[in-house]
Amino acid sequence: MFFGNISDPIYHPQFIEIVEEMGNTSVERLQIHTNGSHKSMDWWKKFVEVTNKQKYYTVMYFGIDGIDEKTAIHRKNQKFQESWDAMIYCKENMNPAKSLIIWLFFDAQPKLILIALFIILSSTLIALST
C-alpha cells in the first residue's frame, strides 16, 4: 500500500518504475492513496499503461474533498480539475477486471454529498465518505 499523511506517493520521482517493478514480485494487490494533483495527463497515461500490464489487482483511492476548487480547503494545494480528470481517466482506462477506483471524500455539507452521490451513480465510481 502506498499512501501519505504529509505527502503523496505519486510524487516519488520513480513511482511508476516502482509500480512496474512490483509486477516482478509476489504482490497480488496494490493500493494507492493519492489526491491526484500536479501530474500531467501524459504521466497518468503512462501510469495506466504500466498498471494494466501487471498481474496484481490495483485499488486507487482518490482523495477529492468536494466537487470544485474548494477541495483545497481540506487538501492543501490540491487542484480539483487535475484530480478529477486523473480519477476519471483511471476509471475509464484501467482494466476493470484488475482495478478498482474509489473516490474518497470528506465534506461537511450534506448538499455536496448528495451531488457527489449523483455523480457516482451516473458514472459507476465507488465513493467513500468520511
C-alpha positions in Angstrom: 0.0 0.0 0.0 1.3 3.5 -0.9 -0.2 6.4 0.9 1.0 9.5 2.7 -0.3 11.6 5.5 2.0 14.5 4.7 3.0 13.7 1.2 1.6 11.7 -1.7 3.3 8.6 -3.1 2.8 9.6 -6.8 5.3 12.4 -6.3 8.2 10.0 -5.8 10.4 10.5 -8.9 10.5 6.8 -9.7 6.9 5.9 -8.6 5.9 4.4 -12.0 9.1 2.4 -12.1 8.4 1.1 -8.6 4.9 0.1 -9.6 6.2 -1.6 -12.7 8.9 -3.5 -10.7 6.3 -4.7 -8.3 4.9 -6.8 -11.1 8.1 -9.0 -10.8 7.2 -9.8 -7.2 4.5 -11.9 -5.5 2.4 -8.9 -4.8 -1.3 -9.7 -5.5 -2.9 -6.3 -4.6 -1.6 -2.8 -4.8 -3.4 0.1 -3.0 -2.5 3.7 -3.8 -3.9 6.7 -1.9 -3.5 10.0 -3.8 -5.1 13.3 -4.3 -4.2 13.1 -8.0 -3.0 16.6 -8.4 0.1 18.1 -10.1 0.7 15.3 -12.6 0.3 15.7 -16.3 -2.1 13.6 -18.3 0.9 12.1 -20.0 2.0 10.9 -16.6 -1.4 9.3 -15.9 -1.4 7.7 -19.3 2.0 6.1 -18.6 0.8 5.0 -15.1 -2.3 3.4 -16.5 -0.3 1.7 -19.3 2.0 0.2 -16.7 -0.7 -0.9 -14.2 -2.7 -2.6 -17.0 0.2 -4.8 -17.8 0.6 -6.1 -14.2 -0.7 -9.3 -12.8 -1.7 -7.7 -9.5 -5.0 -6.0 -8.7 -4.8 -2.2 -8.2 -7.0 -0.2 -6.0 -6.8 3.6 -6.4 -8.2 5.9 -3.7 -8.5 9.5 -4.9 -9.0 11.9 -2.1 -11.0 14.7 -3.6 -13.0 16.5 -0.9 -15.7 18.3 -2.8 -16.9 19.0 -6.3 -15.0 22.2 -7.1 -11.8 24.1 -6.3 -12.9 24.4 -2.6 -11.5 20.9 -2.2 -8.1 22.7 -1.5 -9.6 23.8 1.9 -9.2 20.2 3.1 -6.3 19.1 0.9 -3.6 21.8 0.7 -2.7 22.8 -2.8 -5.0 20.3 -4.5 -6.2 21.3 -7.9 -9.7 20.0 -8.3 -9.8 19.7 -12.0 -6.5 17.9 -12.3 -7.5 15.5 -9.6 -10.9 14.9 -11.1 -9.6 14.4 -14.6 -7.0 11.9 -13.3 -9.6 9.9 -11.4 -11.9 9.8 -14.4 -9.1 8.8 -16.8 -8.1 6.0 -14.5 -11.7 4.8 -14.2 -12.2 4.9 -17.9 -8.8 3.3 -18.9 -7.6 1.0 -16.2 -8.6 -2.7 -16.8 -11.8 -3.1 -14.8 -11.1 -6.8 -14.2 -7.8 -5.8 -12.4 -8.6 -2.5 -10.8 -11.0 -0.5 -8.6 -11.2 3.3 -8.5 -12.6 4.8 -5.3 -13.5 8.4 -4.7 -12.7 9.1 -1.1 -14.1 12.5 0.1 -14.8 14.4 3.2 -17.4 17.2 3.1 -19.4 18.5 5.9 -22.0 19.9 3.6 -24.8 17.4 3.0 -25.8 19.1 -0.3 -22.4 18.3 -1.7 -22.5 14.7 -0.6 -25.8 14.3 -2.4 -24.4 15.8 -5.6 -21.3 13.6 -5.2 -23.5 10.5 -4.9 -25.4 11.5 -8.0 -22.2 11.8 -9.9 -21.1 8.4 -8.6 -24.3 6.7 -9.6 -24.2 8.2 -13.0 -20.6 7.2 -13.7 -20.3 3.9 -11.7 -17.5 5.2 -9.5 -17.4 4.0 -5.9 -17.2 6.6 -3.3 -16.5 6.5 0.4 -17.4 9.5 2.5 -15.6 10.1 5.8 
